[in-house]
Amino acid sequence: MLRYLPFLLVLAVWIYAFIDVLNTPEKEVRHLPKVVWVIIVLLFGEVLLGPIAWFVTGKKRHAPGGGAGGGRTRWVAPDDNPEFLKSLRDEAPDENERDEHKRDKGNEG
């Protein structure tokens, strides 16, 4: 079984690179047209030159977490999102009224 592992790894990288080229929008492809990248990945996939070239130079890569250059902010947890915290503060008075209403009913009986 282990003798097939290198072949399976090469095949997996080849297929992944091919699907990645197909799913990448045209505006994110660098240096060559998308069709040329598809041909390069298909022709040179057996020796991993095509997929490696695609991963290294063919696609614009984004820094994890959006980077420091503007763009949309991604919140890590709900308590890091000021809008979420504001919504909790807005809901809090309603919950307090419900608690008071429950206490009033408990005192009546």
DSSP file (Angstrom, degrees, kcal/mol; ACC not computed):
  #  RESIDUE AA STRUCTURE BP1 BP2  ACC     N-H-->O    O-->H-N    N-H-->O    O-->H-N    TCO  KAPPA ALPHA  PHI   PSI    X-CA   Y-CA   Z-CA
    1    1 A M    >         0   0    0      0, 0.0     3,-1.4     0, 0.0     4,-0.5   0.000 360.0 360.0 360.0 -37.8    0.0    0.0    0.0
    2    2 A L  G >   +     0   0    0      1,-0.3     3,-0.8     2,-0.2     0, 0.0   0.769 360.0  66.2 -66.2 -24.2    2.8    2.4    0.8
    3    3 A R  G 3  S+     0   0    0      1,-0.2     4,-0.4     2,-0.2    -1,-0.3   0.739 100.6  50.9 -70.2 -19.2    4.2    2.1   -2.7
    4    4 A Y  G <> S+     0   0    0     -3,-1.4     4,-2.5     1,-0.1    -1,-0.2   0.589  87.4  87.3 -88.7 -12.2    1.1    3.8   -4.0
    5    5 A L  H <> S+     0   0    0     -3,-0.8     4,-2.6    -4,-0.5     5,-0.2   0.906  85.8  49.0 -59.0 -47.8    1.3    6.7   -1.6
    6    6 A P  H  > S+     0   0    0      0, 0.0     4,-2.3     0, 0.0    -1,-0.2   0.919 113.1  48.8 -59.7 -40.7    3.6    9.0   -3.7
    7    7 A F  H  > S+     0   0    0     -4,-0.4     4,-2.4     1,-0.2    -2,-0.2   0.922 112.3  48.1 -62.5 -43.6    1.3    8.5   -6.7
    8    8 A L  H  X S+     0   0    0     -4,-2.5     4,-2.4     2,-0.2    -1,-0.2   0.874 111.0  50.8 -66.7 -37.0   -1.8    9.3   -4.7
    9    9 A L  H  X S+     0   0    0     -4,-2.6     4,-2.4     2,-0.2     5,-0.2   0.924 111.4  47.4 -65.9 -43.7   -0.2   12.4   -3.2
   10   10 A V  H  X S+     0   0    0     -4,-2.3     4,-2.4    -5,-0.2    -2,-0.2   0.920 113.2  49.3 -61.9 -43.6    0.8   13.7   -6.6
   11   11 A L  H  X S+     0   0    0     -4,-2.4     4,-2.6    -5,-0.2     5,-0.2   0.901 110.4  50.4 -62.8 -41.6   -2.7   13.0   -8.0
   12   12 A A  H  X S+     0   0    0     -4,-2.4     4,-2.6     2,-0.2    -2,-0.2   0.919 112.4  45.9 -63.7 -44.1   -4.3   14.8   -5.0
   13   13 A V  H  X S+     0   0    0     -4,-2.4     4,-2.6     2,-0.2     5,-0.2   0.904 112.8  51.7 -65.1 -40.6   -2.1   17.9   -5.5
   14   14 A W  H  X S+     0   0    0     -4,-2.4     4,-2.2    -5,-0.2    -2,-0.2   0.933 112.9  43.4 -60.9 -49.1   -2.8   17.8   -9.2
   15   15 A I  H  X S+     0   0    0     -4,-2.6     4,-2.6     2,-0.2     5,-0.2   0.909 113.7  51.5 -65.4 -42.6   -6.6   17.6   -8.8
   16   16 A Y  H  X S+     0   0    0     -4,-2.6     4,-2.5    -5,-0.2    -2,-0.2   0.928 111.4  46.9 -61.2 -44.9   -6.6   20.2   -6.0
   17   17 A A  H  X S+     0   0    0     -4,-2.6     4,-2.5     2,-0.2    -1,-0.2   0.907 111.7  51.3 -63.9 -41.9   -4.6   22.7   -8.2
   18   18 A F  H  X S+     0   0    0     -4,-2.2     4,-2.1    -5,-0.2    -2,-0.2   0.930 113.2  44.0 -61.8 -46.3   -6.8   22.0  -11.2
   19   19 A I  H  X S+     0   0    0     -4,-2.6     4,-2.2     1,-0.2    -1,-0.2   0.881 112.0  54.0 -66.7 -37.2  -10.0   22.7   -9.2
   20   20 A D  H  X S+     0   0    0     -4,-2.5     4,-1.0    -5,-0.2    -2,-0.2   0.901 108.6  49.0 -63.7 -40.9   -8.4   25.8   -7.6
   21   21 A V  H >< S+     0   0    0     -4,-2.5     3,-0.5     1,-0.2    -2,-0.2   0.931 112.6  48.0 -62.8 -44.9   -7.6   27.2  -11.0
   22   22 A L  H 3< S+     0   0    0     -4,-2.1    -2,-0.2     1,-0.2    -1,-0.2   0.860 114.4  45.5 -65.2 -35.5  -11.1   26.6  -12.2
   23   23 A N  H 3< S+     0   0    0     -4,-2.2    -1,-0.2    -5,-0.1    -2,-0.2   0.571  89.4 100.7 -86.7  -9.3  -12.7   28.2   -9.1
   24   24 A T  S << S-     0   0    0     -4,-1.0     5,-0.1    -3,-0.5    10,-0.0  -0.628  79.2-117.4 -79.3 128.6  -10.5   31.3   -9.0
   25   25 A P    >   -     0   0    0      0, 0.0     3,-1.8     0, 0.0     4,-0.4  -0.320  23.7-116.2 -62.0 148.7  -12.1   34.4  -10.4
   26   26 A E  G >  S+     0   0    0      1,-0.3     3,-1.2     2,-0.2     8,-0.1   0.815 113.0  60.1 -57.0 -33.9  -10.3   35.8  -13.4
   27   27 A K  G 3  S+     0   0    0      1,-0.2    -1,-0.3     3,-0.0    -3,-0.0   0.666 102.5  53.0 -73.1 -14.3   -9.4   39.1  -11.6
   28   28 A E  G <  S+     0   0    0     -3,-1.8    32,-2.4     2,-0.1     2,-0.4   0.421  85.7 101.5 -97.9   0.7   -7.4   37.1   -9.0
   29   29 A V  B <   -A   59   0A   0     -3,-1.2     2,-0.3    -4,-0.4    30,-0.2  -0.717  60.8-153.4 -87.7 132.5   -5.3   35.2  -11.6
   30   30 A R        -     0   0    0     28,-3.4     2,-2.2    -2,-0.4    -2,-0.1  -0.757  55.9  -3.8-109.5 154.0   -1.8   36.7  -12.0
   31   31 A H  S    S+     0   0    0     -2,-0.3    -1,-0.1    28,-0.0    27,-0.1  -0.159 120.3  38.4  72.0 -42.0    0.8   36.7  -14.9
   32   32 A L  S    S-     0   0    0     -2,-2.2     5,-0.0    26,-0.2     0, 0.0  -0.930  92.4 -89.6-136.0 157.9   -1.1   34.6  -17.4
   33   33 A P     >  -     0   0    0      0, 0.0     4,-1.8     0, 0.0     3,-0.4  -0.290  41.6-112.0 -63.5 156.5   -4.7   34.2  -18.5
   34   34 A K  H  > S+     0   0    0      1,-0.2     4,-2.2     2,-0.2     5,-0.2   0.860 115.8  56.9 -59.4 -39.0   -6.8   31.6  -16.6
   35   35 A V  H  > S+     0   0    0      1,-0.2     4,-2.0     2,-0.2    -1,-0.2   0.885 105.7  50.9 -62.2 -38.9   -7.0   29.3  -19.7
   36   36 A V  H  > S+     0   0    0     -3,-0.4     4,-2.6     1,-0.2    -1,-0.2   0.896 108.3  52.2 -66.2 -39.4   -3.2   29.1  -19.9
   37   37 A W  H  X S+     0   0    0     -4,-1.8     4,-2.7     2,-0.2     5,-0.2   0.897 107.3  52.6 -63.6 -39.3   -3.0   28.2  -16.2
   38   38 A V  H  X S+     0   0    0     -4,-2.2     4,-2.3     1,-0.2    -1,-0.2   0.936 111.4  46.4 -59.9 -45.5   -5.4   25.4  -16.7
   39   39 A I  H  X S+     0   0    0     -4,-2.0     4,-3.0     2,-0.2     5,-0.3   0.914 112.3  50.1 -64.1 -43.1   -3.3   24.0  -19.6
   40   40 A I  H  X S+     0   0    0     -4,-2.6     4,-2.5     1,-0.2    10,-0.2   0.927 112.0  47.4 -61.5 -45.4   -0.1   24.4  -17.5
   41   41 A V  H  < S+     0   0    0     -4,-2.7     4,-0.3     9,-0.2    -1,-0.2   0.902 116.0  45.0 -64.4 -40.1   -1.6   22.6  -14.6
   42   42 A L  H >< S+     0   0    0     -4,-2.3     3,-0.5    -5,-0.2     4,-0.3   0.920 117.8  41.9 -70.0 -43.1   -2.9   19.8  -16.8
   43   43 A L  H 3< S+     0   0    0     -4,-3.0     3,-0.3     1,-0.2    -2,-0.2   0.885 125.7  31.9 -73.3 -38.5    0.2   19.3  -18.9
   44   44 A F  T 3<>S+     0   0    0     -4,-2.5     6,-1.8    -5,-0.3     5,-0.9   0.100  88.8 102.6-108.5  21.9    2.8   19.5  -16.1
   45   45 A G  T X 5S+     0   0    0     -3,-0.5     3,-1.1    -4,-0.3    -1,-0.2   0.817  70.5  64.2 -74.1 -31.4    0.7   18.0  -13.3
   46   46 A E  T 3 5S+     0   0    0     -4,-0.3    -1,-0.2    -3,-0.3    -2,-0.1   0.834 111.8  35.8 -63.7 -31.8    2.4   14.6  -13.3
   47   47 A V  T 3 5S-     0   0    0     -3,-0.2    -1,-0.3   -37,-0.0    -2,-0.2   0.279 110.8-121.1-104.2   9.7    5.7   16.1  -12.3
   48   48 A L  T <>5S+     0   0    0     -3,-1.1     4,-1.8    -7,-0.1     5,-0.2   0.482  82.1 116.1  66.0   6.1    4.1   18.8  -10.0
   49   49 A L  H  ><S+     0   0    0     -5,-0.9     4,-2.4     2,-0.2     5,-0.2   0.929  75.7  47.7 -68.7 -43.7    5.6   21.7  -11.9
   50   50 A G  H  > S+     0   0    0     -6,-1.8     4,-2.3   -10,-0.2    -9,-0.2   0.960 114.8  43.3 -62.9 -53.5    2.2   23.0  -13.1
   51   51 A P  H  > S+     0   0    0      0, 0.0     4,-2.7     0, 0.0     5,-0.2   0.902 115.3  49.3 -60.5 -40.7    0.5   22.9   -9.6
   52   52 A I  H  X S+     0   0    0     -4,-1.8     4,-2.3     1,-0.2     5,-0.3   0.920 110.6  50.2 -65.4 -41.8    3.6   24.3   -7.8
   53   53 A A  H  X>S+     0   0    0     -4,-2.4     4,-2.7    -5,-0.2     5,-1.0   0.903 112.0  49.1 -60.9 -40.3    3.8   27.1  -10.4
   54   54 A W  I  X>S+     0   0    0     -4,-2.3     4,-1.0     3,-0.2     5,-0.9   0.943 112.9  45.7 -64.2 -47.8    0.1   27.9   -9.9
   55   55 A F  I  <5S+     0   0    0     -4,-2.7    -1,-0.2     1,-0.2    -2,-0.2   0.856 119.9  40.6 -65.8 -34.3    0.4   27.9   -6.1
   56   56 A V  I  <5S+     0   0    0     -4,-2.3    -2,-0.2    -5,-0.2    -1,-0.2   0.920 137.5   0.7 -82.3 -45.2    3.5   30.1   -6.0
   57   57 A T  I  <5S+     0   0    0     -4,-2.7    -3,-0.2    -5,-0.3    -2,-0.2   0.626 112.8  72.7-122.0 -16.3    2.8   32.6   -8.8
   58   58 A G  I  <<S+     0   0    0     -5,-1.0   -28,-3.4    -4,-1.0     2,-0.4   0.775  91.6  47.6 -81.3 -26.3   -0.6   32.1  -10.4
   59   59 A K  B   <S-A   29   0A   0     -5,-0.9     2,-0.4   -30,-0.2   -30,-0.2  -0.924  78.9-117.8-123.7 139.8   -3.1   33.3   -7.8
   60   60 A K        -     0   0    0    -32,-2.4     2,-0.4    -2,-0.4    -3,-0.1  -0.594  34.5-150.3 -69.2 126.1   -3.3   36.4   -5.6
   61   61 A R        -     0   0    0     -2,-0.4     2,-0.4     0, 0.0    -1,-0.0  -0.831   2.6-141.6-102.3 139.2   -3.0   35.2   -2.0
   62   62 A H        -     0   0    0     -2,-0.4     5,-0.1     1,-0.0     3,-0.1  -0.778  23.2-110.6 -99.5 142.3   -4.7   37.1    0.8
   63   63 A A    >   -     0   0    0     -2,-0.4     3,-1.5     3,-0.2    -1,-0.0  -0.444  44.6 -97.3 -66.9 142.6   -3.1   37.5    4.2
   64   64 A P  G >  S+     0   0    0      0, 0.0     3,-0.7     0, 0.0    -1,-0.1  -0.354 108.1  20.1 -61.6 138.9   -5.0   35.6    6.9
   65   65 A G  G 3  S-     0   0    0      1,-0.2     9,-0.4    -3,-0.1    -2,-0.1   0.603 128.4 -73.8  79.0  11.4   -7.4   37.7    8.9
   66   66 A G  G <  S-     0   0    0     -3,-1.5     3,-0.4     7,-0.1    -1,-0.2   0.187  70.8-123.7  89.7 -18.9   -7.7   40.4    6.2
   67   67 A G    <   -     0   0    0     -3,-0.7     3,-0.1     1,-0.2    -5,-0.0  -0.139  38.8 -65.7  72.4-172.1   -4.2   41.9    6.9
   68   68 A A  S    S+     0   0    0      1,-0.2     2,-1.3     0, 0.0    -1,-0.2   0.466 105.9  95.5 -94.3  -2.7   -3.5   45.5    7.8
   69   69 A G  S    S-     0   0    0     -3,-0.4    -1,-0.2     1,-0.1    -3,-0.0  -0.456  93.3 -98.7 -94.3  65.2   -4.7   46.9    4.4
   70   70 A G  S    S+     0   0    0     -2,-1.3    -1,-0.1     1,-0.1     2,-0.0  -0.229  70.7 120.2  64.1-148.5   -8.3   48.0    5.0
   71   71 A G  S    S-     0   0    0     -3,-0.1     2,-0.2     2,-0.1    -1,-0.1  -0.224  73.8 -29.5  81.5-175.7  -11.0   45.7    3.8
   72   72 A R        -     0   0    0      1,-0.1     2,-0.4    -2,-0.0     0, 0.0  -0.522  62.0-125.4 -78.2 142.8  -13.7   44.1    5.9
   73   73 A T        -     0   0    0     -2,-0.2     2,-0.5    -7,-0.0    -7,-0.1  -0.726  17.5-149.2 -87.7 134.4  -13.0   43.3    9.5
   74   74 A R        -     0   0    0     -2,-0.4     2,-0.3    -9,-0.4     0, 0.0  -0.915  11.7-139.5-105.0 126.4  -13.5   39.8   10.6
   75   75 A W        -     0   0    0     -2,-0.5     6,-0.1     1,-0.1     4,-0.0  -0.630   4.8-156.0 -84.5 140.4  -14.6   39.3   14.2
   76   76 A V  S    S+     0   0    0     -2,-0.3    -1,-0.1     1,-0.2     3,-0.0   0.915  76.2   5.4 -81.6 -46.0  -13.0   36.5   16.1
   77   77 A A  S >  S-     0   0    0      1,-0.1     3,-2.1     0, 0.0     4,-0.4  -0.925  77.7-107.9-136.0 158.8  -15.7   36.0   18.7
   78   78 A P  G >  S+     0   0    0      0, 0.0     3,-1.4     0, 0.0     7,-0.3   0.850 117.2  59.5 -58.5 -34.0  -19.1   37.6   19.3
   79   79 A D  G 3  S+     0   0    0      1,-0.3     6,-0.0     5,-0.1    -4,-0.0   0.548  99.1  59.3 -76.1  -2.4  -17.9   39.6   22.3
   80   80 A D  G <  S+     0   0    0     -3,-2.1    -1,-0.3     1,-0.0     3,-0.1   0.516  87.7  87.6 -92.2  -8.4  -15.3   41.3   20.0
   81   81 A N    <>  -     0   0    0     -3,-1.4     4,-2.1    -4,-0.4     3,-0.3  -0.820  64.1-159.4 -96.6 112.4  -18.1   42.6   17.8
   82   82 A P  H  > S+     0   0    0      0, 0.0     4,-2.3     0, 0.0    -1,-0.2   0.830  92.1  56.4 -62.2 -31.3  -19.3   46.0   19.0
   83   83 A E  H  > S+     0   0    0      2,-0.2     4,-2.1     1,-0.2     5,-0.1   0.904 107.4  48.5 -66.7 -39.3  -22.6   45.6   17.1
   84   84 A F  H  > S+     0   0    0     -3,-0.3     4,-1.7     2,-0.2    -1,-0.2   0.921 111.6  49.3 -64.9 -43.7  -23.3   42.3   18.9
   85   85 A L  H  X S+     0   0    0     -4,-2.1     4,-2.0    -7,-0.3    -2,-0.2   0.890 110.0  51.8 -63.0 -38.5  -22.6   43.9   22.2
   86   86 A K  H  X S+     0   0    0     -4,-2.3     4,-2.2     1,-0.2    -1,-0.2   0.896 106.6  53.5 -64.2 -39.4  -24.8   46.8   21.4
   87   87 A S  H  X S+     0   0    0     -4,-2.1     4,-1.6     1,-0.2    -1,-0.2   0.852 107.1  52.4 -65.3 -32.3  -27.7   44.4   20.5
   88   88 A L  H  X S+     0   0    0     -4,-1.7     4,-1.6     2,-0.2    -1,-0.2   0.905 109.1  49.0 -67.3 -40.4  -27.2   42.7   23.9
   89   89 A R  H  < S+     0   0    0     -4,-2.0    -2,-0.2     1,-0.2    -1,-0.2   0.873 110.0  52.0 -65.9 -35.3  -27.5   46.1   25.7
   90   90 A D  H  < S+     0   0    0     -4,-2.2     4,-0.4     1,-0.2    -1,-0.2   0.845 112.5  45.4 -68.6 -32.7  -30.7   46.8   23.6
   91   91 A E  H >X S+     0   0    0     -4,-1.6     4,-1.5     1,-0.2     3,-0.6   0.734  94.1  80.6 -81.6 -23.0  -32.3   43.5   24.6
   92   92 A A  H 3X S+     0   0    0     -4,-1.6     4,-2.2     1,-0.2     5,-0.2   0.861  85.8  55.2 -57.5 -43.2  -31.4   43.8   28.3
   93   93 A P  H 3> S+     0   0    0      0, 0.0     4,-2.2     0, 0.0    -1,-0.2   0.887 106.3  53.0 -60.5 -36.4  -34.2   46.1   29.4
   94   94 A D  H <> S+     0   0    0     -3,-0.6     4,-2.0    -4,-0.4    -2,-0.2   0.911 109.2  48.5 -63.5 -41.3  -36.8   43.7   27.9
   95   95 A E  H  X S+     0   0    0     -4,-1.5     4,-2.3     1,-0.2    -1,-0.2   0.891 109.6  52.3 -66.8 -38.1  -35.4   40.9   30.0
   96   96 A N  H  X S+     0   0    0     -4,-2.2     4,-2.4     1,-0.2    -1,-0.2   0.898 108.2  51.3 -63.8 -39.7  -35.4   43.0   33.1
   97   97 A E  H  X S+     0   0    0     -4,-2.2     4,-2.4     1,-0.2    -1,-0.2   0.904 109.5  50.2 -63.9 -40.3  -39.0   43.8   32.6
   98   98 A R  H  X S+     0   0    0     -4,-2.0     4,-2.2     2,-0.2    -2,-0.2   0.904 110.4  49.8 -63.8 -41.2  -39.8   40.1   32.2
   99   99 A D  H  X S+     0   0    0     -4,-2.3     4,-2.2     2,-0.2    -2,-0.2   0.913 112.0  47.7 -64.1 -42.1  -38.0   39.3   35.4
  100  100 A E  H  X S+     0   0    0     -4,-2.4     4,-2.4     1,-0.2    -2,-0.2   0.898 110.6  52.2 -64.6 -39.8  -39.9   42.1   37.3
  101  101 A H  H  X S+     0   0    0     -4,-2.4     4,-2.0     2,-0.2    -2,-0.2   0.892 109.6  49.3 -63.0 -40.7  -43.2   40.8   35.8
  102  102 A K  H  X S+     0   0    0     -4,-2.2     4,-2.0     2,-0.2    -1,-0.2   0.902 111.2  49.5 -64.9 -41.5  -42.4   37.3   37.1
  103  103 A R  H  X S+     0   0    0     -4,-2.2     4,-1.6     1,-0.2    -2,-0.2   0.888 109.2  52.2 -65.7 -38.5  -41.5   38.6   40.5
  104  104 A D  H  X S+     0   0    0     -4,-2.4     4,-1.3     1,-0.2    -1,-0.2   0.905 109.7  48.8 -63.7 -41.9  -44.8   40.6   40.7
  105  105 A K  H  X S+     0   0    0     -4,-2.0     4,-1.1     1,-0.2    -1,-0.2   0.882 108.9  53.7 -64.6 -37.8  -46.8   37.5   39.8
  106  106 A G  H  < S+     0   0    0     -4,-2.0    -1,-0.2     1,-0.2    -2,-0.2   0.837 108.3  49.6 -66.1 -32.3  -45.0   35.5   42.4
  107  107 A N  H  < S+     0   0    0     -4,-1.6    -1,-0.2     1,-0.2    -2,-0.2   0.745 103.3  61.4 -77.4 -24.9  -45.9   38.1   45.1
  108  108 A E  H  <        0   0    0     -4,-1.3    -1,-0.2     1,-0.2    -2,-0.2   0.884 360.0 360.0 -69.3 -38.4  -49.6   38.2   44.2
  109  109 A G     <        0   0    0     -4,-1.1    -1,-0.2    -3,-0.0    -2,-0.2   0.432 360.0 360.0 -96.7 360.0  -50.2   34.5   45.0
